[in-house]
Amino acid sequence: MTETDTAHAQRMLVLSLVVVGMGFTVLFPVLAPLGREMGLSELQITAIIGASSLTVFLSSPRWGRLSDSLGRKRIILTGIFGFTAGTVLFNSTLHMGLAGWITGTTLFFALLVTRVMHASVMSATMPAANAYMADVTSVANRTRGMGAAGAANNVGAILGPAVAVFAVLSLTTPLWIMAAAALLNGLFVWRYLPELPKHSPGFVPPRMKYTDPRILPFVIVGVTMFMGNALVQQTMGFRFQDALNLTGAETAQTMGVAMMASAVCSLFAQGFVVQRVEVAPFTLLKLALPILIVAFVIMALAENRWALTGALMVQGFGMGLAGPGFMAGASLAVSKQEQGAVAGVAGSCGPLGFTIGPLLGGLLYQFSPTLPYTTAAIIYVILLAGMPWLGRRVAVHQAD
């Protein structure tokens, strides 16, 4: 690839990741009020997210390896079109629940199964996209490249909750809009994203363990960090609704605006700070943790809209620093031939955190509305205390 072709590929990938980011975040503002309207408990609602995240965790490493053998573009397209089909299936189940055609335990398991089916295919996109970005960036520019990919996701994260304003028509309208947007995105990627050269025939994609000492520090930090992030993110819908005494539609709109503000702060961190400051990936993680601890403390103490929104903004900035540091650090620790494998493993750390976090958050919220946030703060304090020990084990692959 020439330098011009590489720049073109990066732009096409970044534009596509905007829509992917929208798809991952559009559900968050509407699921809590949707679930309550259908008579589901907080634990059942968060269990649906937890099960889908577990599916992404289990699927991502395999999709990452397949992108090595079948090609990055093919796997990215599989994930995008799978997202479209899965959203249609999940939304149809939601409509049956809202109409009262299925209720109670049957509804819960129907939503659980359709969401798992959805997640198993849509999980192909991110590991292949991250491996693609690693392929078209140099070692010196890897952190910036991952920052650009993360910034694209955060633009999507801004626009995704913004689609929640259409909840005034119906609570499922934002999800139908995203199904259509994902279909168009898939056609865009198919037409304009260049295909990268495949490995030579007979190439066997390497397997990578989570315990591989080269990436183990990033796996520990990533899983713990995303678990704490998910623990609060999946309960904030309940927090807004209960603290502010909102209806379901009002909750979706208020939470959507707050998540947009959070994503703007994350975008600023990834698109401005990370792009302009020469900092090692693990250092970015160490800088992010105190900021996130402050955010969770504010969430535990806040009782009004502006304070809760401000806490989400602080959290967004902290995660904006942490995300590129996590992905770039894991990528730089391994060889070029292992980029698909490491992208799959690193990409599954977030879903593993989002498997544990929502279940724990939903359980804690039923005991006390502030307990999820104090728990997250304690988890991050423990992680921060262990960072010097983990930092001594960080490796950087020496190019051949």
C-alpha positions in Angstrom: 0.0 0.0 0.0 1.2 3.5 -0.9 1.1 6.3 1.7 -1.9 7.8 0.0 -3.7 4.4 -0.1 -2.9 3.9 3.6 -4.4 7.3 4.5 -7.5 6.6 2.4 -7.9 3.2 4.2 -7.6 4.9 7.6 -10.2 7.5 6.7 -12.7 4.9 5.4 -12.2 2.7 8.5 -12.7 5.7 10.9 -15.9 6.7 9.1 -17.2 3.2 9.4 -16.3 3.0 13.1 -18.5 6.0 13.7 -21.6 4.0 12.8 -20.3 1.0 14.7 -20.0 3.2 17.8 -23.6 4.4 17.3 -24.8 0.8 17.2 -23.1 -0.2 20.4 -24.4 2.8 22.4 -27.9 3.4 21.1 -29.4 0.6 23.3 -28.1 2.0 26.6 -30.5 4.9 27.1 -33.5 2.9 26.1 -33.0 -0.6 27.6 -33.7 0.4 31.2 -37.1 2.1 30.6 -37.9 -0.6 28.0 -37.3 -3.4 30.4 -39.3 -1.8 33.2 -42.2 -1.1 30.8 -42.3 -4.8 30.0 -42.2 -5.8 33.7 -38.6 -7.0 33.9 -36.5 -6.5 37.0 -33.2 -4.5 37.1 -31.3 -7.8 37.5 -33.0 -9.3 34.4 -32.4 -6.2 32.3 -28.7 -6.1 33.2 -28.5 -9.9 32.7 -29.4 -9.4 29.1 -26.5 -7.1 28.6 -24.2 -9.4 30.6 -25.1 -12.4 28.5 -24.5 -10.6 25.2 -21.2 -9.2 26.6 -20.1 -12.8 27.6 -20.9 -13.9 24.0 -18.7 -11.1 22.6 -16.0 -12.1 25.0 -16.1 -15.7 23.8 -16.4 -14.8 20.1 -13.9 -12.0 19.7 -10.7 -14.0 19.8 -12.0 -16.4 17.1 -13.1 -13.5 14.9 -9.7 -11.9 15.3 -7.9 -15.0 14.2 -10.3 -15.5 11.3 -9.5 -12.0 10.1 -5.9 -13.1 9.8 -6.8 -16.0 7.4 -10.0 -14.7 5.7 -9.1 -11.0 5.5 -9.9 -8.0 7.7 -12.5 -6.6 5.3 -14.6 -9.8 5.1 -14.8 -10.1 8.8 -15.7 -6.4 9.3 -18.5 -6.9 6.9 -19.7 -10.0 8.6 -20.0 -8.1 11.9 -21.8 -5.1 10.3 -24.4 -7.0 8.4 -24.8 -9.4 11.4 -25.5 -6.4 13.5 -28.3 -5.3 11.1 -29.9 -8.8 11.1 -29.5 -9.2 14.8 -31.1 -5.8 15.6 -34.1 -6.7 13.5 -34.5 -10.0 15.4 -34.0 -8.4 18.8 -36.4 -5.5 18.0 -39.1 -7.8 16.9 -38.9 -9.6 20.2 -39.1 -6.3 22.0 -42.3 -5.5 20.1 -43.8 -8.8 21.1 -43.0 -8.0 24.7 -44.4 -4.5 24.6 -47.6 -5.8 22.9 -48.1 -8.4 25.6 -47.8 -11.4 23.3 -45.0 -12.8 25.4 -44.4 -11.9 29.1 -42.6 -12.8 32.2 -39.9 -15.5 32.1 -40.7 -16.4 28.5 -40.1 -12.8 27.4 -36.8 -12.7 29.4 -35.4 -15.8 27.9 -36.6 -14.8 24.4 -34.7 -11.4 24.7 -31.7 -13.2 26.2 -31.5 -15.7 23.3 -32.0 -13.1 20.5 -29.5 -10.8 22.1 -26.9 -13.6 22.3 -27.5 -14.5 18.7 -27.1 -10.8 17.8 -23.8 -10.5 19.8 -22.2 -13.6 18.4 -22.0 -12.1 14.9 -21.7 -8.4 15.6 -18.6 -9.2 17.7 -16.7 -9.7 14.5 -16.3 -6.0 13.7 -14.1 -4.6 16.4 -11.2 -7.1 16.5 -11.0 -7.1 12.7 -11.2 -3.3 12.6 -8.5 -2.9 15.3 -6.2 -5.4 13.5 -6.8 -3.5 10.3 -5.7 -0.3 12.0 -2.6 -2.0 13.4 -1.8 -3.2 9.9 -1.9 0.3 8.4 0.0 2.1 11.1 3.7 2.0 12.0 5.0 1.2 15.5 5.6 4.9 16.1 2.1 5.9 15.1 0.2 2.9 16.7 -1.1 4.8 19.7 -2.3 7.6 17.5 -4.0 5.2 15.2 -5.8 3.4 18.0 -6.7 6.8 19.4 -8.2 7.8 16.0 -10.2 4.5 16.0 -11.3 5.1 19.5 -12.3 8.7 18.7 -14.4 7.5 15.8 -16.2 5.1 18.1 -16.8 8.0 20.4 -18.2 10.2 17.7 -20.6 7.3 17.2 -21.2 7.2 20.9 -22.2 10.8 20.8 -24.6 10.2 17.9 -25.9 6.9 19.2 -27.6 8.3 22.3 -28.7 11.3 20.3 -30.9 8.9 18.3 -32.7 8.2 21.6 -34.6 11.5 21.1 -36.8 9.4 18.7 -38.0 7.5 21.7 -40.8 10.1 21.8 -42.3 8.1 18.9 -41.7 4.8 20.6 -39.0 3.3 22.7 -37.9 0.9 19.9 -37.7 3.6 17.2 -34.0 4.4 17.9 -33.1 0.8 17.5 -34.9 0.5 14.1 -33.0 3.6 12.9 -29.7 2.0 13.8 -30.6 -1.2 12.0 -31.0 0.9 8.8 -27.8 2.9 9.5 -25.8 -0.3 10.0 -27.1 -1.7 6.6 -26.0 1.5 4.8 -22.6 1.3 6.7 -22.1 -2.2 5.5 -22.7 -1.2 1.9 -20.2 1.7 2.4 -17.5 -0.6 3.7 -18.1 -3.1 1.0 -17.7 -0.4 -1.7 -15.0 1.8 -0.4 -12.7 0.2 2.3 -9.6 -1.3 0.6 -8.9 -5.0 1.2 -5.5 -5.6 2.7 -3.2 -8.4 1.3 -3.9 -11.7 2.9 -1.3 -13.9 4.4 0.4 -16.5 2.1 -1.5 -19.9 1.6 -0.9 -22.3 4.4 -0.6 -19.5 7.0 -2.1 -20.7 10.3 -3.4 -17.9 12.5 -1.6 -18.0 15.8 -3.5 -18.5 19.0 -2.9 -16.2 22.0 -3.7 -16.9 25.6 -5.0 -14.3 28.0 -2.1 -15.4 30.3 0.6 -14.6 27.6 3.1 -12.7 29.7 3.6 -10.0 27.0 0.0 -8.9 27.2 -1.1 -10.1 30.7 -0.7 -6.6 32.4 -3.0 -5.1 29.8 -5.5 -7.9 30.2 -5.7 -7.5 34.0 -6.1 -3.7 33.7 -8.5 -3.9 30.8 -10.9 -6.5 32.3 -10.9 -4.8 35.7 -11.3 -1.3 34.2 -14.1 -2.3 31.8 -15.9 -4.2 34.6 -16.0 -1.1 36.8 -17.1 1.0 33.8 -19.9 -1.4 32.9 -21.0 -1.7 36.5 -21.9 2.0 36.6 -22.9 2.5 32.9 -25.6 -0.2 33.0 -27.2 1.2 36.2 -27.1 4.9 35.4 -30.4 4.6 33.5 -32.0 3.4 36.8 -30.2 6.1 38.7 -31.5 8.9 36.4 -35.0 7.6 36.5 -35.2 7.1 40.3 -33.2 10.2 41.4 -35.1 12.5 39.0 -38.5 10.8 39.1 -38.7 10.5 35.3 -40.9 8.5 32.9 -39.5 5.9 30.6 -39.3 8.2 27.6 -37.9 11.1 29.7 -35.2 8.7 31.1 -34.2 7.7 27.6 -33.8 11.3 26.5 -32.1 12.5 29.6 -29.7 9.6 29.8 -29.1 10.0 26.0 -28.0 13.6 26.5 -25.7 12.7 29.4 -24.1 9.9 27.4 -23.6 12.3 24.5 -21.8 14.7 26.8 -19.7 11.8 28.2 -18.8 10.7 24.6 -17.8 14.3 23.7 -15.3 14.3 26.6 -14.0 10.9 25.6 -13.6 12.2 22.0 -11.7 15.2 23.3 -9.3 12.9 25.2 -8.7 10.6 22.2 -8.9 13.1 19.4 -6.9 15.9 21.0 -4.9 14.8 24.1 -3.8 11.4 22.9 -3.0 12.7 19.4 -0.8 15.6 20.7 0.9 14.2 23.8 3.8 11.7 23.5 3.0 9.3 26.3 3.6 5.5 26.6 0.4 3.4 26.5 0.7 2.1 30.0 1.2 5.7 31.3 -2.1 6.7 29.8 -3.8 3.9 31.8 -2.1 5.2 35.0 -3.3 8.7 34.3 -6.9 7.6 33.6 -7.5 5.7 36.8 -7.6 8.6 39.3 -9.9 10.5 37.0 -12.3 7.5 36.9 -12.2 7.2 40.7 -13.3 10.8 41.0 -16.2 10.2 38.5 -17.5 7.2 40.5 -17.4 9.1 43.8 -19.5 11.9 42.2 -22.0 9.4 41.0 -22.4 8.0 44.5 -23.0 11.4 46.0 -25.0 13.2 43.2 -28.8 13.6 43.4 -29.5 16.0 40.5 -29.3 15.9 36.7 -26.3 18.2 36.3 -24.1 16.4 38.8 -24.9 13.0 37.4 -24.2 14.3 33.9 -21.0 15.9 35.1 -19.9 12.6 36.6 -20.5 10.8 33.3 -18.4 13.5 31.5 -15.5 13.0 33.8 -15.8 9.2 33.3 -15.9 9.7 29.5 -12.7 11.7 29.6 -11.0 9.1 31.7 -12.0 6.2 29.5 -10.9 8.3 26.5 -7.4 8.2 27.8 -7.5 4.6 28.9 -8.9 3.1 25.7 -6.0 3.9 23.2 -3.5 3.1 25.9 -5.0 -0.3 26.4 -5.3 -1.3 22.7 -2.0 0.2 21.6 -0.1 -1.3 24.5 -1.4 -4.8 23.7 -0.7 -4.3 20.0 2.9 -3.1 20.5 3.7 -6.1 22.7 3.4 -8.7 20.0 4.7 -9.3 16.4 3.0 -8.2 13.1 1.9 -11.8 12.5 0.0 -11.8 15.8 -2.1 -8.6 15.3 -5.3 -10.4 14.6 -4.9 -12.7 17.5 -4.0 -9.9 20.0 -6.9 -7.7 18.6 -9.3 -10.6 19.4 -7.9 -11.1 22.9 -7.7 -7.4 23.7 -11.1 -6.8 22.1 -12.7 -9.4 24.3 -11.5 -7.8 27.6 -14.2 -5.1 27.4 -17.0 -7.6 26.8 -15.7 -9.8 29.7 -15.9 -6.7 31.9 -19.3 -6.0 30.6 -20.4 -9.5 31.4 -19.5 -9.2 35.1 -20.2 -5.5 35.6 -23.9 -5.3 34.6 -24.8 -8.4 36.7 -22.9 -7.0 39.7 -24.3 -3.5 39.2 -27.9 -4.7 38.9 -27.5 -6.8 42.0 -25.9 -4.0 44.0 -28.5 -1.4 42.8 -31.3 -3.5 44.3 -29.7 -3.1 47.7 -28.8 0.6 47.4 -28.8 3.1 44.5 -25.3 4.3 45.5 -23.7 0.9 46.1 -22.6 0.3 42.4 -20.6 3.5 42.3 -18.9 3.1 45.6 -18.0 -0.4 44.7 -16.6 0.7 41.3 -14.5 3.4 43.1 -13.1 0.8 45.5 -12.2 -1.6 42.6 -10.3 1.2 40.8 -8.4 2.2 44.0 -7.2 -1.4 44.3 -6.2 -1.4 40.6 -4.4 1.9 40.9 -2.4 0.5 43.9 -1.3 -2.5 41.8 -0.2 -0.4 38.7 3.5 -0.1 39.7 3.7 -3.9 40.0 2.0 -4.4 36.6 4.0 -1.7 34.9 7.3 -3.6 35.6 5.9 -6.4 33.5 5.0 -4.4 30.4 6.8 -5.6 27.2 7.3 -3.9 23.8 8.0 -6.1 20.8 11.2 -5.4 19.0 10.6 -5.1 15.3 12.3 -7.8 13.1 
